[in-house]
Amino acid sequence: MDAGRRHGLQPIARPAKGSEFRAPALWRLGSADTSLWPIWDAAHADDAARQKLTDLAPGPDLILEGDGDFWHIADTPKHGRRSFEYDAATDLFTDETYEAIPLSFNIDQFGRRK
């Protein structure tokens, strides 16, 4: 919910009858959120499968700042952490909190000719 309004997901296309499509696809800021795959890969998700959602691996992207051919690695990748509340009676996740955001390499570029 946001400002008292409930948000929902609407499918933009339905899979063909008999296809192997089992779960909706969700995107985070334009890229696939692969941290959700373990729960979707489980035929019948249990607590162990749900616990795999807490660790968020760093992304493959580089955060580049500045210009030039020389690089200084300012920060290395860091795992993120997510917590959630799960309601077994409805089989739904009812809340989610990002305790730490996953980070990629942060690289300062320098040495550009002016």
C-alpha positions, 0 to 999 in steps of 0.5 A: 500500500502507498498513501492508502492506495492498494497496488496490484500486478496485472499480467500483460500477456497470458502464456499459451495453454499447456506451456511450462510457465509457472510464475509471473515475472517481476522486474526491479528497476528494469532488470530481472530480480534473480533473488526471487528464483529459488522460491519460484523454482520450488514445486511446494515452497517450504520454510527452507526455500523461503529463507533463501530470499533473505540473502541478496547477491550483489549485481553484476553492474559496475558503478562508474564515476568520473572520466578517464582510463585509470580506475580506483576501486572505491568499494567492493560488492556487498551482499544485501539482506531482506526480511519478510513476514509470511502468512502460512494460512493464506500462503502470502508474503505480507510484508518485506523490508530491505535491511541492506541494499546489495552493492556492486563495484564502485569505481572512480575513473580519473586521468581524462585529458582536459 
